């Protein structure tokens, strides 16, 4: 449905997008995820026709849309801060896109009324049609903005940090609602976010961006379970990192020596072992192939317990346990424990192999 072909954008010598390419399938919801300055909003605005690319092409349904205006591209755009007309009611805001159409394609007053009421009902705010934006909550305003974008029956729905200005609980409720709405309408959509949980929960596919390039593209499960680079690992959720040396297919560190068969040809290089908090197991110190660490602050979060640890080289580490396992261990602050990775991923040190970091990753399944 949307083909992004070698798109480049440069602002005053700064490369915001560096020849990126992506295919968004019909009915797919894709998240552009990355830190500030990674190029995700610039790419969204280029897809919308609100920004012109310096190179490359945008195609909708196989047709070249690169030179088309935003209106001619028939996209619905939802901004982070709603961009509602404060002097118009909710009803009039949603109807605006229909009323400004050329006379030949403009629906009648009755057709507009029916369409707007259907949309307000769809986004669950039909009872608010007579109110003004200042009389609404943030979540209600975002629903109005979404209804307005849908009113023009867009070929593509684009959302720029749609829930970024909302509090955590409202944001969580709205993203689940957006996923259900998308599934029911079957729209092709692209949304920008810097919230990892939001991208993983809502999107069919996630594009992780950094410095104007695509670090990794894949399903939420692929991105989370198999990051291709240290950047993706660090950006997607909490992760622990342990320094080590990579020697002839072994990852050797303070208290551990794990097989790394994909690095058999490496005589001696610096490496970093990445482990998710829930993939670390706490044992007795010195037991088996374990790393010795010191227990720090402990937090209970519903069914999960988080234990902060200090590693052998002063690393800040974190382990996630079930409350039952946490109670069973009876950990005390300052105590020495052993930690064993159940699953980890090894990368050669970025400082030494920065250009090759995406290729130099190996899975390690540690056995105590």
Phi, psi and omega per residue, in radians:
X1 nan -0.879 3.079
X2 -2.036 2.132 3.052
X3 -1.968 2.103 3.067
X4 -1.833 1.978 -2.976
X5 -2.061 1.846 3.030
X6 0.896 0.822 -3.088
X7 -1.389 2.270 3.122
X8 -2.214 2.448 3.063
X9 -2.463 2.267 -3.127
X10 -2.188 2.251 3.075
X11 -1.972 1.925 3.082
X12 0.856 0.798 3.113
X13 1.546 -0.218 3.132
X14 -1.593 2.194 -3.117
X15 -1.459 1.778 3.134
X16 -1.384 -0.605 3.073
X17 -2.375 2.277 -3.037
X18 -2.027 1.443 3.055
X19 0.907 1.021 -3.117
X20 -1.625 2.569 -3.138
X21 -2.383 2.476 -3.108
X22 -2.811 2.512 3.009
X23 -1.993 2.124 3.067
X24 -1.796 2.082 -3.045
X25 -1.349 2.797 3.084
X26 -0.997 2.240 3.093
X27 1.369 0.100 -3.098
X28 -1.599 2.552 3.051
X29 -1.972 1.993 -3.038
X30 -1.982 2.362 3.084
X31 -1.786 2.309 2.960
X32 -1.698 1.933 -3.005
X33 -2.052 2.318 3.097
X34 3.054 2.950 3.118
X35 -1.278 2.986 3.078
X36 -1.016 2.389 3.118
X37 1.509 0.089 -3.112
X38 -1.420 -0.254 3.091
X39 1.832 0.059 -3.031
X40 -1.181 -0.771 3.127
X41 -1.214 -0.636 3.076
X42 -1.036 -0.759 3.130
X43 -1.134 -0.732 3.132
X44 -1.074 -0.739 -3.135
X45 -1.194 -0.546 3.070
X46 -1.220 -0.694 3.073
X47 -1.063 -0.686 -3.091
X48 -1.304 -0.368 -3.045
X49 1.571 0.176 3.105
X50 -1.490 -0.225 3.125
X51 -2.434 2.534 3.126
X52 -1.730 2.336 3.075
X53 -1.346 2.639 3.060
X54 -1.507 -0.221 3.105
X55 -2.890 2.721 3.118
X56 1.706 -2.984 -3.001
X57 -2.568 2.547 3.007
X58 -2.027 2.234 3.124
X59 -2.173 2.356 3.049
X60 -1.963 2.100 3.125
X61 0.997 0.584 3.127
X62 1.493 -0.116 -3.119
X63 -1.774 2.412 -3.134
X64 -1.173 2.085 3.125
X65 -1.968 0.122 -3.031
X66 -0.976 -0.702 -3.092
X67 -1.630 0.029 -3.100
X68 -1.426 2.615 3.053
X69 -1.279 2.933 3.118
X70 -1.041 -0.697 -3.129
X71 -1.139 -0.754 -3.100
X72 -1.228 -0.345 3.125
X73 -1.375 -0.251 3.126
X74 0.989 0.912 3.076
X75 -1.871 2.553 2.993
X76 -1.743 2.255 -3.055
X77 -2.112 2.220 3.103
X78 -2.004 2.079 -3.094
X79 -1.555 2.770 3.140
X80 -1.061 -0.710 -3.066
X81 -1.820 0.549 2.936
X82 1.233 -0.816 -3.129
X83 0.963 0.726 3.108
X84 -1.474 2.681 3.065
X85 -1.416 1.976 -3.035
X86 -1.149 -0.477 -3.084
X87 -1.529 0.002 3.137
X88 -1.909 2.612 3.054
X89 -1.243 2.979 3.073
X90 -0.992 -0.805 -3.129
X91 -1.014 -0.825 -3.084
X92 -1.203 -0.592 3.067
X93 -1.067 -0.788 -3.118
X94 -1.203 -0.627 -3.107
X95 -1.339 -0.237 -2.984
X96 -0.959 -0.841 -3.092
X97 -1.096 -0.491 3.110
X98 -1.372 -0.630 -3.073
X99 -1.301 -0.397 -3.116
X100 -1.681 0.110 3.062
X101 -1.150 2.726 3.029
X102 -0.987 2.589 -3.053
X103 -0.937 -0.613 -3.089
X104 -1.155 -0.465 -3.112
X105 -1.991 0.041 -3.086
X106 -1.325 2.254 3.101
X107 -1.237 2.794 3.110
X108 -1.204 2.938 3.122
X109 -1.009 -0.747 -3.118
X110 -1.212 -0.711 3.116
X111 -1.119 -0.671 3.095
X112 -1.121 -0.774 -3.141
X113 -1.042 -0.782 -3.120
X114 -1.117 -0.787 -3.133
X115 -1.083 -0.781 -3.122
X116 -1.129 -0.769 -3.126
X117 -1.145 -0.623 3.072
X118 -1.092 -0.737 -3.129
X119 -1.210 -0.744 3.112
X120 -1.085 -0.620 3.084
X121 -1.209 -0.681 -3.138
X122 -1.062 -0.683 -3.115
X123 -1.686 0.207 2.994
X124 1.139 0.669 3.079
X125 -2.379 0.513 -3.109
X126 -1.017 -0.529 -3.107
X127 -1.340 -0.084 -3.073
X128 -1.876 0.172 -3.041
X129 -0.995 -0.521 -3.090
X130 -1.590 -0.045 -3.122
X131 -1.502 2.915 3.086
X132 -1.816 2.736 -3.090
X133 -0.910 -0.643 -3.123
X134 -1.174 -0.249 3.134
X135 -1.655 0.133 -3.077
X136 -1.982 2.745 3.016
X137 -1.366 2.946 3.133
X138 -1.049 -0.735 3.131
X139 -1.122 -0.676 3.107
X140 -1.178 -0.687 3.106
X141 -1.093 -0.687 3.140
X142 -1.167 -0.581 3.074
X143 -1.175 -0.645 3.072
X144 -1.107 -0.776 -3.137
X145 -1.069 -0.680 3.132
X146 -1.213 -0.725 3.098
X147 -1.079 -0.689 3.121
X148 -1.116 -0.694 3.120
X149 -1.161 -0.600 -3.117
X150 -1.370 -0.360 -3.052
X151 -1.039 -0.594 -3.079
X152 -1.461 0.120 -3.125
X153 0.913 1.109 -3.032
X154 -1.233 2.654 3.008
X155 -1.275 -0.560 -3.078
X156 -2.421 2.418 3.067
X157 -1.874 2.169 -3.121
X158 -2.068 2.333 -3.081
X159 -2.299 2.199 -3.121
X160 -1.858 1.834 -3.099
X161 0.797 0.995 -2.975
X162 -1.081 -0.441 -3.080
X163 -2.065 0.223 -3.052
X164 -1.118 -0.483 -3.087
X165 -1.601 0.092 -3.055
X166 -1.803 2.781 3.108
X167 -1.308 2.904 -2.933
X168 -1.010 -0.801 -3.073
X169 -1.212 -0.722 3.104
X170 -1.120 -0.705 3.126
X171 -1.064 -0.735 -3.132
X172 -1.140 -0.754 3.138
X173 -1.127 -0.752 -3.071
X174 -1.229 -0.602 -3.128
X175 -1.235 -0.579 3.043
X176 -1.165 -0.705 3.113
X177 -1.125 -0.711 3.120
X178 -1.086 -0.706 3.133
X179 -1.098 -0.758 3.124
X180 -1.152 -0.705 3.134
X181 -1.114 -0.758 3.128
X182 -1.060 -0.765 -3.130
X183 -1.103 -0.656 -3.106
X184 -1.279 -0.555 -3.106
X185 -1.593 -0.428 -3.135
X186 1.215 0.438 -3.131
X187 -1.289 2.664 2.950
X188 -1.513 2.216 -3.056
X189 -2.432 2.628 3.040
X190 -2.325 2.262 3.097
X191 -2.310 2.574 3.141
X192 -1.724 2.410 3.064
X193 -2.729 2.693 2.958
X194 -1.925 0.058 -3.110
X195 -1.602 1.911 -3.086
X196 -1.064 -0.746 -3.114
X197 -1.107 -0.695 3.125
X198 -1.071 -0.804 -3.133
X199 -1.109 -0.780 -3.089
X200 -1.198 -0.560 -3.088
X201 -1.418 -0.630 -2.963
X202 -1.702 -0.663 -2.918
X203 -1.442 2.652 2.946
X204 -1.352 -0.699 3.052
X205 -2.375 2.671 -3.120
X206 -2.131 2.339 3.040
X207 -1.922 1.939 3.115
X208 -1.546 2.119 -3.059
X209 -1.954 2.582 3.078
X210 -2.682 2.168 3.057
X211 0.898 0.797 3.035
X212 1.365 0.179 3.123
X213 -2.245 2.910 3.066
X214 -1.650 2.008 3.083
X215 -1.313 -0.723 -3.125
X216 -2.812 2.509 3.073
X217 -2.239 2.270 3.128
X218 3.125 -3.141 3.074
X219 -1.203 2.814 3.106
X220 -0.943 -0.707 3.138
X221 -1.151 -0.740 3.136
X222 -1.102 -0.766 -3.107
X223 -1.136 -0.760 -3.069
X224 -1.307 -0.748 -3.046
X225 -1.417 -0.489 -3.067
X226 -2.331 1.139 3.096
X227 -1.094 2.433 -3.084
X228 -1.555 -0.159 -3.086
X229 -2.630 2.772 3.060
X230 -0.983 -0.617 3.127
X231 -1.041 -0.831 -3.128
X232 -1.130 -0.721 3.125
X233 -1.011 -0.824 -3.090
X234 -1.226 -0.588 -3.055
X235 -1.361 -0.484 -3.092
X236 -1.738 1.538 3.066
X237 1.426 3.039 -3.132
X238 -1.237 2.529 3.108
X239 -2.629 2.503 3.044
X240 -1.711 2.556 3.076
X241 -2.245 2.308 3.134
X242 -2.125 2.214 3.115
X243 -1.292 2.558 3.129
X244 -2.723 3.094 2.988
X245 -1.975 2.434 3.113
X246 -1.815 2.039 -3.046
X247 -2.373 1.950 3.048
X248 0.807 0.914 3.064
X249 1.413 0.327 3.077
X250 -2.273 2.521 3.021
X251 -1.858 1.925 -3.013
X252 -1.988 2.180 3.124
X253 -2.467 -2.893 -3.134
X254 -1.171 1.722 3.070
X255 1.549 0.036 3.141
X256 -2.434 2.685 3.121
X257 -2.618 1.724 -3.043
X258 -1.928 2.600 3.083
X259 -1.223 2.445 3.068
X260 -2.430 1.241 -2.986
X261 -1.033 -0.455 -3.127
X262 -1.248 -0.141 3.140
X263 -2.013 0.512 -3.104
X264 -1.060 -0.481 -3.107
X265 -1.447 -0.041 -3.123
X266 -1.570 2.083 -3.134
X267 -1.298 -0.833 3.132
X268 -2.885 2.045 3.135
X269 -2.622 2.711 3.076
X270 -1.290 2.446 3.127
X271 -2.386 2.872 3.076
X272 -2.280 2.223 3.117
X273 -1.705 2.117 -3.140
X274 -1.808 2.288 -3.121
X275 -2.423 2.250 3.046
X276 -1.218 2.587 -3.135
X277 -0.960 -0.622 -3.117
X278 -1.393 -0.116 3.104
X279 -1.722 0.171 3.072
X280 -1.829 2.343 3.111
X281 -1.955 2.394 3.126
X282 -1.656 2.274 3.131
X283 -2.288 -3.037 3.039
X284 -1.261 2.547 -3.117
X285 -1.078 2.402 3.111
X286 1.398 0.004 -3.117
X287 -1.412 2.111 3.069
X288 1.055 -2.544 -3.091
X289 -1.617 1.273 -3.018
X290 -2.177 2.810 3.077
X291 -1.752 2.274 3.128
X292 -1.452 2.282 -3.104
X293 -2.461 2.857 -3.121
X294 -1.922 2.310 -3.108
X295 -1.267 2.312 3.083
X296 -2.022 -2.313 -3.096
X297 -1.221 2.497 3.121
X298 -2.179 2.392 -3.078
X299 -2.274 2.368 3.056
X300 -1.761 2.131 3.120
X301 -2.171 1.548 -3.108
X302 1.057 -2.139 -3.098
X303 -1.420 -0.056 -3.057
X304 -1.954 2.518 3.001
X305 -2.034 2.308 3.090
X306 -1.923 2.257 -3.119
X307 -2.069 2.108 3.066
X308 -1.526 2.406 -3.097
X309 -2.296 2.738 3.008
X310 -1.937 2.111 -3.084
X311 -1.313 3.062 -3.066
X312 -1.117 -0.408 3.108
X313 -1.890 0.365 3.138
X314 1.477 0.168 -3.140
X315 -1.172 2.478 2.988
X316 -1.484 2.082 -3.101
X317 -2.116 2.782 3.123
X318 -2.476 2.388 3.104
X319 -2.128 2.394 3.041
X320 -1.891 2.239 -3.116
X321 -2.260 2.812 2.942
X322 -1.248 2.722 3.124
X323 -1.096 -0.589 3.132
X324 -1.119 -0.792 3.129
X325 -1.162 -0.657 3.114
X326 -1.092 -0.779 3.126
X327 -1.126 -0.655 -3.138
X328 -1.118 -0.663 -3.118
X329 -1.272 -0.563 -3.138
X330 0.994 0.868 -3.054
X331 -1.227 2.509 3.077
X332 -2.148 2.504 3.123
X333 -0.981 2.345 3.134
X334 1.561 -0.168 -3.121
X335 -1.278 2.635 3.069
X336 -1.591 2.347 3.106
X337 -2.387 2.919 3.014
X338 -1.854 2.524 3.073
X339 -2.199 2.387 -3.088
X340 -2.208 2.164 3.072
X341 -1.259 2.216 3.019
X342 -1.383 -0.581 3.099
X343 -2.609 2.309 -3.110
X344 -2.507 2.949 3.087
X345 -2.381 2.318 -3.073
X346 -1.842 2.333 3.025
X347 -2.219 2.534 2.968
X348 -1.182 2.589 -3.043
X349 -0.983 2.253 -3.112
X350 -1.042 -0.608 -3.088
X351 -1.106 -0.500 -3.117
X352 -1.706 -0.468 -3.040
X353 -2.338 0.751 -3.059
X354 -0.985 -0.724 -3.081
X355 -1.250 -0.353 -3.070
X356 -1.862 0.152 -2.930
X357 -1.088 -0.546 -3.111
X358 -1.200 -0.430 -3.080
X359 -1.660 -0.279 -2.983
X360 -1.785 0.949 3.089
X361 -2.067 2.455 3.101
X362 -2.412 2.428 3.070
X363 -1.355 2.433 3.046
X364 -2.236 2.192 3.037
X365 -1.906 1.884 -3.009
X366 -1.460 2.421 3.094
X367 -2.118 2.134 -3.120
X368 -1.341 nan nan
